[in-house]
């Protein structure tokens, strides 16, 4: 993962070939979920500063990524337009590499100059295989509903 004031760049290398992609049931197939909070708060519920993106190794409904954040009813921001999420996928026989750039304008509250500590987590889903998650054991908790379980990342220059 890399960052600057213009946004975040993330890169995943998955050591398994793509099998199947589904939407809206993305966890049934191959997908990558990325959870991001533009503030360093350990909130027990989702706020307007939280984001949940799903990336696909193949186009689904014409896109490679979508924001699917489900907010607490009082805290909302407009979901990112999939056209503003820049994603490339390089398929290889042994797996694939997915790179994405999330511009600052789709990350509500993103301001690394004033908030250099951010929350994040991810989950890798595979068709007919167990998911892998960072920060908790996959399947134990619904990461998208529990931002207090996400890890912290310090954005340093």
C-alpha positions in Angstrom: 0.0 0.0 0.0 1.2 3.5 -0.8 -0.3 6.9 -0.3 0.0 10.6 -1.1 -2.3 13.6 -0.8 -4.0 12.5 -4.0 -5.1 9.1 -2.7 -4.2 5.5 -1.9 -2.6 2.8 -4.0 -3.0 -0.8 -3.1 -1.6 -4.0 -4.6 -2.7 -7.5 -3.9 -1.0 -10.7 -5.2 -3.2 -13.7 -5.0 -1.4 -17.1 -5.4 -4.4 -18.9 -7.0 -6.0 -18.6 -10.4 -9.3 -16.9 -10.8 -12.2 -19.4 -10.8 -15.6 -17.5 -10.5 -16.8 -14.0 -9.8 -20.2 -13.1 -8.4 -22.0 -9.9 -7.6 -23.8 -9.0 -5.4 -22.7 -12.2 -3.5 -19.0 -11.4 -4.0 -17.9 -13.6 -1.1 -19.1 -16.7 -2.9 -16.5 -16.2 -5.6 -13.1 -14.6 -6.2 -12.9 -11.0 -4.8 -10.8 -8.8 -2.6 -12.4 -6.6 0.0 -10.6 -3.5 1.3 -11.8 -1.7 4.4 -10.5 1.8 5.1 -11.2 4.5 7.7 -9.9 8.1 7.0 -9.9 8.7 10.8 -8.0 6.9 13.5 -11.1 6.3 15.7 -12.1 2.9 17.0 -15.8 3.3 16.5 -18.1 0.4 17.3 -20.2 1.2 14.2 -19.6 2.6 10.7 -19.4 6.3 10.4 -19.1 8.5 7.3 -15.3 8.1 7.5 -15.5 4.3 6.8 -15.3 2.7 3.4 -15.8 -0.9 2.2 -14.6 -1.6 -1.4 -14.8 -4.8 -3.3 -12.4 -5.6 -6.1 -12.9 -8.2 -8.7 -10.2 -10.1 -10.7 -12.6 -10.0 -13.7 -15.2 -7.5 -14.8 -18.6 -8.0 -13.2 -21.5 -5.7 -14.3 -18.9 -3.9 -16.4 -16.6 -2.9 -13.5 -13.6 -4.2 -11.6 -14.5 -2.4 -8.3 -17.4 -1.1 -6.3 -17.8 0.7 -3.0 -20.4 -1.3 -1.0 -20.2 0.5 2.4 -23.3 0.1 4.6 -23.5 2.9 7.1 -25.1 3.6 10.4 -28.3 5.4 9.5 -27.1 8.8 10.8 -23.7 8.7 9.1 -23.6 8.7 5.3 -21.5 9.8 2.4 -22.1 9.2 -1.2 -20.7 5.9 -2.4 -17.8 6.1 -4.9 -18.6 6.0 -8.6 -17.0 2.8 -9.9 -15.6 4.8 -12.8 -13.5 6.8 -10.3 -11.8 3.6 -9.0 -8.7 2.8 -11.1 -8.0 -0.9 -11.2 -5.8 -3.1 -13.2 -5.5 -6.9 -13.1 -2.6 -9.0 -14.4 -3.6 -12.6 -14.7 -0.9 -15.2 -14.4 -1.0 -19.0 -14.5 -0.3 -19.2 -10.8 -2.7 -16.4 -9.8 -3.2 -12.7 -10.4 -2.0 -9.3 -9.3 -4.6 -6.6 -8.7 -3.6 -3.0 -8.3 -6.0 -0.1 -7.5 -5.8 3.6 -7.0 -8.5 5.2 -4.8 -8.5 8.9 -5.4 -8.9 11.2 -2.3 -12.2 12.4 -3.6 -13.8 9.0 -3.1 -12.3 8.6 0.5 -14.6 10.8 2.5 -12.5 12.7 5.1 -9.2 11.7 3.7 -6.7 14.3 4.9 -3.3 12.7 5.6 -1.8 16.0 6.6 -4.1 16.2 9.6 -5.0 12.5 10.1 -1.9 10.4 9.5 -3.3 7.4 11.4 -5.9 5.5 9.5 -7.8 2.3 9.9 -7.7 -0.6 7.4 -8.2 -4.3 6.9 -8.8 -6.6 4.0 -10.3 -10.0 3.1 -9.4 -12.2 0.2 -12.3 -14.4 -1.0 -11.9 -17.4 -3.2 -14.5 -19.6 -5.0 -15.0 -22.9 -3.0 -12.1 -22.0 -0.6 -11.7 -20.4 2.8 -11.4 -16.6 2.9 -8.2 -15.0 4.3 -8.5 -11.8 6.3 -6.1 -9.3 7.9 -6.7 -8.3 11.5 -9.1 -11.1 12.5 -9.8 -14.7 11.5 -11.9 -14.7 8.3 -15.5 -15.7 9.1 -15.2 -15.1 12.8 -16.5 -11.5 12.5 -18.2 -9.5 9.8 -15.4 -7.0 9.2 -17.7 -4.7 7.3 -19.8 -4.2 10.4 -17.0 -4.0 13.0 -14.5 -1.2 12.2 -13.2 -1.4 15.8 -11.5 -4.6 14.7 -9.6 -3.0 11.8 -5.9 -2.4 12.2 -4.2 1.0 12.3 -1.8 2.2 9.7 0.4 5.3 10.2 1.0 7.3 7.0 4.6 8.5 7.1 6.5 10.5 4.5 
